Amino acid sequence: MNNFNPNFDDNKKDGKIYIGKKINKEDGDNYRMAEAISDCGNTYTEEQYEIGQQSLEFKISEKIKLFESPTGQQKYWCWLVETEEGNKTSGLHICRRTSKGNIYNEQEVTLNPHAISVLKQFLDEIKLCNNDLSYKIQTSNNNYNKAISKNDFLKLIENNIDSIDDYYKLVNIKMKEQAILDLEKIINGKFKNEVFIQKFLKKNLWLFGSEYCTFVKEEKINSKNILDGIPKNLEDFIDIIEVKLPTAELFHYDTNHKNYYSSSELTKAIAQTQNYIFELEKMTSNNSYQDDNDCVIARPRGIILIGTKNELSDEEKKYLRILNSSYHNIHILTYQQLLLRARNMLNLSEKDLES
């Protein structure tokens, strides 16, 4: 069945819903068509067609030529299946035409009344955000299954927790427990991407101690240097966090001299962090950056989070302590040390709740 008529559909407006006349079927059901047209903007291809495309050049990983052309319209329609009993909707056949021309690609899904109610509830939770003419989809904070109502939840808290302080302590404990589980997964290699690790650390800045309160938004200090993280302390002074993978090797052992020495990965990380500190110190007089990020640049320090999947030996721990003491503005921290710190903080929070 051809559901697109250029003589009529081309004149229909984007965002409008068109309801057709009721059609009586021999099976006793009534059908009514509802239609909508969507203008879909432009499309880009690497091949040129005879449809008035404009040539554009893009450089991503390599230089390629793309051709821009109007996508045209997509048409959505559905059949409302109405029964004889009270004229109730007993079904919904949703269709979509994905291309325009002599042949129309069509897709269809059929929903029963329960599925329709679930779909409506889902769509009611969705918001469209117009950001620089590029639509983004978001869901409300209530888009989850509730075990109990909000009022029942508040009553449960009031009846079972002595004070609101205990409630916040309990939430803090649960947050720390989840962070420890995620950190263990990172150490065990489940998340091997440094970008993911950076996002995890920014959500759990408490892992680095109570000194820091937040990260500054602008991590690009110049065209050549984009930092992994710039934490800000309670006095608005900023430092640097350089993130490497937990699989990175820290030390090698010199059997001839009977001592440890830094691996090439650790040496590169130290040199990189020193360079970041140097570049950041040059911005001490950059009032624009400091005002925009509500921070102060003065003798920044660097924290290098690197290695190890396994715990260091006692001798390696001693060498790491000696190595850290040799730098006045850099501190090397392993994932195992970060995990131990997190567990100790969790124990303190649990004892505080019990007291």
C-alpha contacts under 8 A as a table, 3 or more apart, distances in Angstrom:
res1	aa1	res2	aa2	distance
2	N	5	N	7.74
2	N	104	Y	7.76
4	F	9	D	6.64
4	F	75	K	7.82
4	F	104	Y	7.97
5	N	8	F	5.65
5	N	9	D	5.62
5	N	10	D	7.87
6	P	9	D	5.20
6	P	10	D	5.31
7	N	10	D	6.37
7	N	11	N	7.50
8	F	11	N	5.60
8	F	12	K	6.94
9	D	12	K	5.18
9	D	37	I	7.73
12	K	16	K	7.64
12	K	37	I	6.77
13	K	16	K	5.82
13	K	37	I	6.58
14	D	36	A	7.29
14	D	37	I	5.18
14	D	38	S	5.01
14	D	39	D	6.01
15	G	36	A	6.62
15	G	37	I	6.48
15	G	38	S	6.43
16	K	36	A	5.92
16	K	37	I	7.09
17	I	34	A	6.64
17	I	35	E	5.59
17	I	36	A	4.87
17	I	37	I	7.87
18	Y	34	A	5.49
18	Y	35	E	4.98
18	Y	36	A	6.36
19	I	32	R	7.22
19	I	33	M	5.87
19	I	34	A	4.42
19	I	35	E	6.46
20	G	32	R	5.84
20	G	33	M	5.03
20	G	34	A	6.12
21	K	32	R	5.97
21	K	33	M	7.26
22	K	30	N	6.44
22	K	31	Y	5.67
22	K	32	R	4.73
22	K	33	M	7.77
23	I	30	N	5.60
23	I	31	Y	5.01
23	I	32	R	6.13
24	N	28	G	7.13
24	N	29	D	6.50
24	N	30	N	4.74
24	N	31	Y	6.50
25	K	28	G	5.71
25	K	29	D	5.68
25	K	30	N	5.97
25	K	31	Y	7.41
26	E	29	D	7.38
28	G	83	T	7.12
28	G	84	E	6.74
29	D	81	V	6.58
29	D	82	E	5.65
29	D	83	T	4.88
29	D	84	E	6.31
30	N	80	L	7.99
30	N	81	V	5.85
30	N	82	E	4.83
30	N	83	T	6.25
30	N	84	E	7.51
31	Y	79	W	6.07
31	Y	80	L	5.53
31	Y	81	V	4.87
31	Y	82	E	6.08
32	R	79	W	5.54
32	R	80	L	5.13
32	R	81	V	6.87
32	R	82	E	7.93
33	M	77	W	6.78
33	M	78	C	5.69
33	M	79	W	4.69
33	M	80	L	6.30
34	A	77	W	5.40
34	A	78	C	5.36
34	A	79	W	6.52
34	A	80	L	7.50
35	E	75	K	7.32
35	E	76	Y	5.75
35	E	77	W	4.13
35	E	78	C	6.61
36	A	75	K	5.96
36	A	76	Y	5.16
36	A	77	W	6.13
37	I	73	Q	6.59
37	I	74	Q	5.96
37	I	75	K	4.67
37	I	76	Y	6.25
38	S	73	Q	5.51
38	S	74	Q	5.25
38	S	75	K	6.30
38	S	76	Y	7.87
39	D	71	T	7.90
39	D	72	G	6.11
39	D	73	Q	4.66
39	D	74	Q	6.60
40	C	71	T	5.94
40	C	72	G	6.19
40	C	73	Q	5.85
40	C	74	Q	6.96
41	G	70	P	6.02
41	G	71	T	5.71
41	G	72	G	6.86
42	N	68	E	6.62
42	N	69	S	5.57
42	N	70	P	4.29
42	N	71	T	4.87
42	N	72	G	7.68
43	T	68	E	5.83
43	T	69	S	5.57
43	T	70	P	6.08
43	T	71	T	5.48
44	Y	66	L	6.06
44	Y	67	F	5.43
44	Y	68	E	4.73
44	Y	69	S	6.53
45	T	48	Q	7.23
45	T	66	L	5.42
45	T	67	F	5.26
45	T	68	E	6.83
46	E	64	I	7.90
46	E	65	K	6.24
46	E	66	L	4.68
46	E	67	F	6.05
47	E	66	L	7.26
47	E	67	F	6.75
48	Q	53	Q	6.78
48	Q	67	F	6.13
49	Y	52	G	7.54
49	Y	53	Q	7.00
50	E	53	Q	7.41
51	I	69	S	7.08
52	G	69	S	6.58
53	Q	67	F	5.61
53	Q	68	E	5.18
53	Q	69	S	4.60
53	Q	70	P	7.92
54	Q	67	F	5.37
54	Q	68	E	5.03
54	Q	69	S	6.55
55	S	65	K	7.00
55	S	66	L	6.07
55	S	67	F	4.64
55	S	68	E	6.42
56	L	65	K	5.87
56	L	66	L	5.20
56	L	67	F	5.83
56	L	68	E	6.99
57	E	63	K	7.24
57	E	64	I	6.07
57	E	65	K	4.59
57	E	66	L	6.04
58	F	63	K	5.96
58	F	64	I	5.61
58	F	65	K	6.22
58	F	66	L	7.13
59	K	62	E	5.46
59	K	63	K	4.39
59	K	64	I	6.28
60	I	63	K	6.60
60	I	64	I	7.95
72	G	100	K	7.67
73	Q	99	S	7.75
73	Q	100	K	7.42
74	Q	96	R	7.27
74	Q	97	R	5.82
74	Q	98	T	5.61
74	Q	99	S	6.74
74	Q	100	K	7.74
75	K	96	R	5.78
75	K	97	R	5.19
75	K	98	T	7.25
76	Y	94	I	7.51
76	Y	95	C	5.80
76	Y	96	R	4.51
76	Y	97	R	6.44
77	W	94	I	6.09
77	W	95	C	5.34
77	W	96	R	6.43
78	C	92	L	6.58
78	C	93	H	5.15
78	C	94	I	4.29
78	C	95	C	5.74
79	W	92	L	5.82
79	W	93	H	5.06
79	W	94	I	6.76
80	L	89	T	6.50
80	L	90	S	7.91
80	L	91	G	6.37
80	L	92	L	5.15
80	L	93	H	6.85
81	V	89	T	5.64
81	V	90	S	5.65
81	V	91	G	5.06
81	V	92	L	6.12
81	V	93	H	7.87
82	E	87	N	5.58
82	E	88	K	5.46
82	E	89	T	4.49
82	E	90	S	5.68
82	E	91	G	7.32
83	T	86	G	7.27
83	T	87	N	5.42
83	T	88	K	5.71
83	T	89	T	6.47
83	T	90	S	6.23
84	E	87	N	5.40
84	E	88	K	7.52
85	E	88	K	6.44
89	T	92	L	7.68
89	T	113	P	7.46
90	S	112	N	6.64
90	S	113	P	6.08
91	G	110	T	7.23
91	G	111	L	5.91
91	G	112	N	4.87
91	G	113	P	5.99
92	L	110	T	5.74
92	L	111	L	5.22
92	L	112	N	6.59
92	L	113	P	7.86
92	L	116	I	7.54
93	H	108	E	6.87
93	H	109	V	5.92
93	H	110	T	4.44
93	H	111	L	6.46
94	I	108	E	5.53
94	I	109	V	5.34
94	I	110	T	6.20
94	I	111	L	7.91
95	C	106	E	6.73
95	C	107	Q	5.47
95	C	108	E	4.33
95	C	109	V	6.62
96	R	106	E	5.53
96	R	107	Q	5.31
96	R	108	E	6.61
97	R	100	K	7.64
97	R	104	Y	6.17
97	R	105	N	5.58
97	R	106	E	4.70
97	R	107	Q	6.78
98	T	104	Y	7.02
98	T	105	N	5.54
98	T	106	E	6.41
98	T	107	Q	7.97
99	S	103	I	7.82
99	S	104	Y	5.62
99	S	105	N	5.90
100	K	103	I	7.10
100	K	104	Y	5.89
101	G	104	Y	6.38
111	L	114	H	7.83
111	L	115	A	5.43
111	L	116	I	5.94
112	N	115	A	5.28
112	N	116	I	6.19
113	P	116	I	5.01
113	P	117	S	6.40
114	H	117	S	5.23
114	H	118	V	6.37
115	A	118	V	5.04
115	A	119	L	6.08
116	I	119	L	5.07
116	I	120	K	6.10
117	S	120	K	5.06
117	S	121	Q	6.17
118	V	121	Q	5.17
118	V	122	F	6.18
119	L	122	F	5.01
119	L	123	L	6.11
120	K	123	L	5.09
120	K	124	D	6.02
121	Q	124	D	5.12
121	Q	125	E	6.59
122	F	125	E	5.39
122	F	126	I	6.94
123	L	126	I	5.25
124	D	127	K	7.94
125	E	139	T	5.44
125	E	140	S	5.59
125	E	142	N	7.60
125	E	143	N	6.22
126	I	137	I	6.77
126	I	138	Q	5.75
126	I	139	T	4.52
126	I	140	S	6.58
127	K	137	I	5.87
127	K	138	Q	5.16
127	K	139	T	5.83
127	K	140	S	7.27
128	L	135	Y	6.36
128	L	136	K	5.70
128	L	137	I	4.83
128	L	138	Q	6.30
129	C	135	Y	5.64
129	C	136	K	5.11
129	C	137	I	6.26
129	C	138	Q	7.22
130	N	133	L	5.62
130	N	134	S	5.93
130	N	135	Y	4.79
130	N	136	K	6.51
131	N	134	S	5.32
131	N	135	Y	6.16
131	N	136	K	7.15
139	T	143	N	6.55
140	S	143	N	5.79
141	N	144	Y	7.90
146	K	149	S	6.66
148	I	152	D	6.17
148	I	153	F	6.33
149	S	152	D	5.19
149	S	153	F	6.13
150	K	153	F	5.02
150	K	154	L	6.29
151	N	154	L	5.13
151	N	155	K	6.24
152	D	155	K	5.05
152	D	156	L	6.09
153	F	156	L	5.01
153	F	157	I	6.30
154	L	157	I	5.11
154	L	158	E	6.17
155	K	158	E	5.03
155	K	159	N	6.07
156	L	159	N	5.26
156	L	160	N	6.10
157	I	160	N	5.37
157	I	161	I	5.60
157	I	167	Y	7.52
158	E	161	I	5.80
158	E	162	D	7.33
158	E	163	S	7.74
159	N	162	D	7.77
161	I	164	I	7.23
161	I	166	D	6.48
161	I	167	Y	6.65
162	D	166	D	6.85
163	S	166	D	5.42
163	S	167	Y	6.86
164	I	167	Y	4.98
164	I	168	Y	6.51
165	D	168	Y	5.24
165	D	169	K	6.18
166	D	169	K	4.91
166	D	170	L	6.09
166	D	353	L	6.43
167	Y	170	L	5.10
167	Y	171	V	6.31
168	Y	171	V	5.05
168	Y	172	N	6.08
169	K	172	N	5.00
169	K	173	I	6.24
169	K	349	S	7.16
169	K	353	L	6.33
170	L	173	I	5.07
170	L	174	K	6.33
170	L	353	L	7.30
171	V	174	K	5.14
171	V	175	M	6.18
172	N	175	M	5.08
172	N	176	K	6.26
172	N	349	S	7.77
173	I	176	K	5.11
173	I	177	E	6.13
173	I	346	L	6.47
173	I	349	S	6.36
173	I	350	E	6.86
174	K	177	E	5.04
174	K	178	Q	6.25
175	M	178	Q	5.30
175	M	179	A	6.22
176	K	179	A	5.02
176	K	180	I	6.16
176	K	342	A	7.42
176	K	346	L	6.25
177	E	180	I	5.22
177	E	181	L	6.39
177	E	346	L	7.27
178	Q	181	L	5.11
178	Q	182	D	6.28
179	A	182	D	5.08
179	A	183	L	6.03
179	A	204	N	7.17
180	I	183	L	4.97
180	I	184	E	6.12
180	I	339	L	6.85
180	I	342	A	6.69
180	I	343	R	7.28
181	L	184	E	5.19
181	L	185	K	6.40
182	D	185	K	5.06
182	D	186	I	6.30
183	L	186	I	5.00
183	L	187	I	6.24
183	L	339	L	6.94
184	E	187	I	5.08
184	E	188	N	6.13
184	E	339	L	7.51
185	K	188	N	5.05
185	K	189	G	6.32
185	K	190	K	5.36
185	K	191	F	6.82
186	I	189	G	5.25
186	I	190	K	5.56
186	I	191	F	5.03
186	I	192	K	6.99
186	I	197	I	7.48
186	I	246	P	7.66
187	I	190	K	7.61
187	I	246	P	5.78
187	I	247	T	7.88
187	I	308	T	7.58
187	I	309	K	5.46
187	I	335	Y	6.84
187	I	336	Q	7.91
188	N	309	K	6.57
189	G	192	K	5.69
189	G	246	P	7.92
189	G	247	T	7.91
191	F	196	F	7.03
191	F	197	I	7.38
192	K	196	F	7.90
192	K	197	I	7.99
192	K	245	L	7.13
193	N	196	F	5.42
193	N	197	I	6.56
193	N	245	L	7.99
194	E	197	I	4.99
194	E	198	Q	6.13
194	E	243	V	6.97
194	E	244	K	6.76
194	E	245	L	6.59
195	V	198	Q	5.07
195	V	199	K	6.37
196	F	199	K	5.17
196	F	200	F	6.24
197	I	200	F	4.99
197	I	201	L	6.20
197	I	243	V	7.84
198	Q	201	L	5.17
198	Q	202	K	6.24
198	Q	228	D	6.63
198	Q	229	G	7.34
198	Q	243	V	7.02
199	K	202	K	5.15
199	K	203	K	6.46
200	F	203	K	5.30
200	F	204	N	6.37
201	L	204	N	4.89
201	L	205	L	5.76
201	L	207	L	7.76
202	K	205	L	5.54
202	K	215	F	7.03
202	K	229	G	7.74
204	N	207	L	5.96
205	L	208	F	5.86
205	L	209	G	7.53
205	L	212	Y	7.06
205	L	213	C	7.32
205	L	214	T	7.05
206	W	209	G	5.19
206	W	210	S	6.12
206	W	212	Y	7.38
206	W	213	C	7.92
207	L	338	L	6.69
207	L	341	R	7.04
207	L	342	A	5.91
208	F	211	E	7.71
208	F	212	Y	7.34
208	F	338	L	7.60
209	G	212	Y	6.71
210	S	213	C	7.25
211	E	233	N	5.53
211	E	234	L	6.53
212	Y	231	P	6.29
212	Y	232	K	5.57
212	Y	233	N	4.06
212	Y	234	L	6.19
213	C	231	P	7.46
213	C	232	K	6.14
213	C	233	N	5.54
213	C	234	L	6.07
214	T	231	P	5.78
214	T	232	K	5.50
214	T	233	N	7.22
215	F	229	G	6.86
215	F	230	I	5.52
215	F	231	P	4.26
215	F	232	K	5.64
216	V	219	E	7.05
216	V	229	G	7.97
216	V	230	I	5.85
216	V	231	P	6.33
216	V	232	K	6.62
216	V	293	N	5.79
216	V	294	D	7.93
216	V	295	C	7.70
217	K	293	N	6.54
218	E	221	I	7.44
218	E	293	N	6.89
219	E	226	I	5.62
219	E	227	L	5.29
219	E	228	D	7.09
219	E	229	G	6.49
219	E	230	I	6.51
220	K	223	S	7.19
220	K	225	N	6.06
220	K	226	I	4.22
220	K	227	L	6.31
221	I	225	N	5.92
221	I	226	I	6.22
221	I	227	L	7.63
221	I	279	E	7.71
221	I	280	L	6.90
222	N	225	N	5.39
222	N	226	I	7.15
223	S	226	I	7.69
225	N	276	Y	7.20
227	L	230	I	7.00
227	L	240	I	7.44
227	L	241	I	7.63
227	L	242	E	7.11
227	L	276	Y	7.57
228	D	240	I	7.86
228	D	241	I	6.23
228	D	242	E	5.59
228	D	243	V	6.37
229	G	240	I	6.08
229	G	241	I	5.08
229	G	242	E	6.83
230	I	238	I	6.31
230	I	239	D	5.68
230	I	240	I	4.82
230	I	241	I	6.14
231	P	238	I	5.60
231	P	239	D	5.65
231	P	240	I	6.48
231	P	241	I	7.28
232	K	235	E	7.78
232	K	236	D	5.42
232	K	237	F	5.55
232	K	238	I	4.39
232	K	239	D	6.64
232	K	295	C	7.08
233	N	236	D	5.22
233	N	237	F	5.56
233	N	238	I	6.35
234	L	237	F	7.51
236	D	294	D	7.11
236	D	295	C	4.81
236	D	296	V	5.70
237	F	295	C	5.88
237	F	296	V	4.74
237	F	297	I	5.98
237	F	298	A	6.81
237	F	300	P	7.67
238	I	295	C	6.61
238	I	296	V	6.40
238	I	297	I	6.10
238	I	298	A	7.73
238	I	300	P	6.10
238	I	301	R	7.99
239	D	300	P	4.70
239	D	301	R	4.93
239	D	302	G	5.92
239	D	303	I	7.85
240	I	273	T	7.84
240	I	276	Y	7.85
240	I	277	I	7.47
240	I	300	P	7.02
240	I	301	R	6.11
240	I	302	G	4.56
240	I	303	I	6.03
241	I	302	G	5.83
241	I	303	I	4.73
241	I	304	I	5.95
241	I	305	L	7.29
242	E	269	A	7.73
242	E	273	T	6.69
242	E	302	G	7.25
242	E	303	I	6.13
242	E	304	I	4.82
242	E	305	L	6.19
243	V	304	I	6.17
243	V	305	L	5.05
243	V	306	I	6.47
244	K	248	A	7.13
244	K	269	A	7.88
244	K	304	I	7.54
244	K	305	L	5.94
244	K	306	I	4.80
244	K	307	G	7.30
245	L	248	A	5.66
245	L	305	L	7.93
245	L	306	I	5.78
245	L	307	G	6.11
246	P	306	I	5.59
246	P	307	G	3.71
246	P	308	T	4.69
246	P	309	K	5.38
246	P	334	T	7.54
246	P	335	Y	6.21
247	T	306	I	7.97
247	T	307	G	5.39
247	T	308	T	5.77
247	T	309	K	5.67
248	A	265	E	6.62
248	A	266	L	7.81
248	A	306	I	6.33
248	A	307	G	4.77
248	A	308	T	6.44
249	E	263	S	6.41
249	E	265	E	6.69
249	E	266	L	7.31
249	E	307	G	6.07
249	E	308	T	6.80
250	L	262	S	5.95
250	L	263	S	5.26
250	L	265	E	7.00
250	L	266	L	5.60
250	L	306	I	7.72
250	L	307	G	6.51
250	L	308	T	7.48
251	F	260	Y	6.19
251	F	261	Y	5.50
251	F	262	S	4.59
251	F	263	S	4.89
251	F	266	L	7.90
251	F	316	E	7.67
252	H	260	Y	5.57
252	H	261	Y	5.45
252	H	262	S	6.32
252	H	263	S	6.03
253	Y	258	K	7.11
253	Y	259	N	5.84
253	Y	260	Y	4.42
253	Y	261	Y	6.37
254	D	257	H	5.61
254	D	258	K	5.49
254	D	259	N	5.38
254	D	260	Y	5.91
254	D	261	Y	7.22
255	T	258	K	4.89
255	T	259	N	7.07
260	Y	316	E	7.45
260	Y	319	Y	6.92
262	S	266	L	6.11
262	S	267	T	6.26
263	S	266	L	5.31
263	S	267	T	6.16
264	S	267	T	4.96
264	S	268	K	6.06
265	E	268	K	5.27
265	E	269	A	6.24
266	L	269	A	5.02
266	L	270	I	6.18
266	L	306	I	7.68
267	T	270	I	5.20
267	T	271	A	6.26
268	K	271	A	5.10
268	K	272	Q	6.02
269	A	272	Q	5.06
269	A	273	T	6.11
269	A	304	I	7.25
270	I	273	T	5.17
270	I	274	Q	6.13
270	I	304	I	7.51
270	I	330	I	7.90
271	A	274	Q	5.10
271	A	275	N	6.25
272	Q	275	N	5.14
272	Q	276	Y	6.33
273	T	276	Y	4.98
273	T	277	I	6.21
273	T	302	G	6.31
273	T	304	I	7.51
273	T	330	I	7.88
274	Q	277	I	5.10
274	Q	278	F	6.20
274	Q	302	G	7.65
274	Q	330	I	7.90
275	N	278	F	5.00
275	N	279	E	6.17
276	Y	279	E	5.09
276	Y	280	L	6.01
277	I	280	L	5.08
277	I	281	E	6.04
277	I	300	P	6.34
277	I	301	R	6.93
277	I	302	G	6.98
278	F	281	E	5.21
278	F	282	K	6.52
279	E	282	K	5.27
279	E	283	M	7.02
280	L	283	M	5.31
280	L	284	T	7.24
280	L	297	I	7.49
280	L	300	P	7.52
281	E	284	T	5.44
281	E	297	I	6.87
281	E	298	A	7.01
281	E	299	R	6.70
281	E	300	P	7.11
282	K	285	S	7.33
283	M	286	N	4.84
283	M	289	Y	7.98
283	M	297	I	7.25
284	T	287	N	7.62
284	T	296	V	7.87
284	T	297	I	5.28
284	T	298	A	6.59
286	N	289	Y	5.77
286	N	290	Q	6.64
287	N	290	Q	5.11
287	N	291	D	5.86
288	S	291	D	5.22
288	S	292	D	6.04
289	Y	292	D	5.23
289	Y	293	N	6.17
290	Q	293	N	5.27
290	Q	294	D	5.59
290	Q	295	C	4.98
290	Q	296	V	5.85
290	Q	297	I	7.25
291	D	294	D	4.93
291	D	295	C	6.70
297	I	300	P	6.60
300	P	329	N	7.33
301	R	329	N	4.64
301	R	330	I	5.76
301	R	331	H	7.98
302	G	329	N	6.16
302	G	330	I	4.63
302	G	331	H	6.30
303	I	330	I	5.82
303	I	331	H	4.92
303	I	332	I	5.95
303	I	333	L	6.96
304	I	330	I	7.41
304	I	331	H	6.24
304	I	332	I	4.80
304	I	333	L	5.86
305	L	332	I	6.32
305	L	333	L	4.93
305	L	334	T	5.57
305	L	335	Y	6.66
306	I	332	I	7.37
306	I	333	L	6.41
306	I	334	T	5.17
306	I	335	Y	6.53
307	G	334	T	5.23
307	G	335	Y	5.93
307	G	336	Q	7.83
308	T	311	E	6.59
308	T	312	L	7.49
308	T	334	T	5.88
308	T	335	Y	5.93
308	T	336	Q	6.40
309	K	335	Y	7.42
309	K	336	Q	7.25
310	N	336	Q	7.28
311	E	336	Q	6.07
312	L	315	E	7.90
312	L	316	E	5.58
312	L	317	K	5.94
313	S	316	E	5.06
313	S	317	K	6.17
314	D	317	K	5.10
314	D	318	K	6.34
315	E	318	K	5.09
315	E	319	Y	6.31
316	E	319	Y	5.03
316	E	320	L	6.11
317	K	320	L	5.07
317	K	321	R	6.24
318	K	321	R	5.15
318	K	322	I	6.25
319	Y	322	I	5.00
319	Y	323	L	6.00
320	L	323	L	4.94
320	L	324	N	6.06
320	L	332	I	7.71
321	R	324	N	5.14
321	R	325	S	6.21
322	I	325	S	5.15
322	I	326	S	6.58
323	L	326	S	5.32
323	L	327	Y	7.21
324	N	327	Y	5.60
324	N	330	I	7.13
324	N	331	H	5.67
324	N	332	I	6.34
325	S	328	H	7.10
327	Y	330	I	5.50
327	Y	331	H	7.29
333	L	337	Q	6.51
333	L	338	L	7.10
334	T	337	Q	5.17
334	T	338	L	6.31
335	Y	338	L	4.87
335	Y	339	L	6.07
336	Q	339	L	5.01
336	Q	340	L	6.18
337	Q	340	L	5.06
337	Q	341	R	6.09
338	L	341	R	5.05
338	L	342	A	6.18
339	L	342	A	5.03
339	L	343	R	6.26
340	L	343	R	5.16
340	L	344	N	6.22
341	R	344	N	5.20
341	R	345	M	6.24
342	A	345	M	5.12
342	A	346	L	6.18
343	R	346	L	4.98
343	R	347	N	6.23
344	N	347	N	5.06
344	N	348	L	6.34
345	M	348	L	5.11
345	M	349	S	6.27
346	L	349	S	5.06
346	L	350	E	6.20
347	N	350	E	5.12
347	N	351	K	6.21
348	L	351	K	5.16
348	L	352	D	6.11
349	S	352	D	5.01
349	S	353	L	6.32
350	E	353	L	5.16
350	E	354	E	6.38
351	K	354	E	5.09
351	K	355	S	6.18
352	D	355	S	5.28
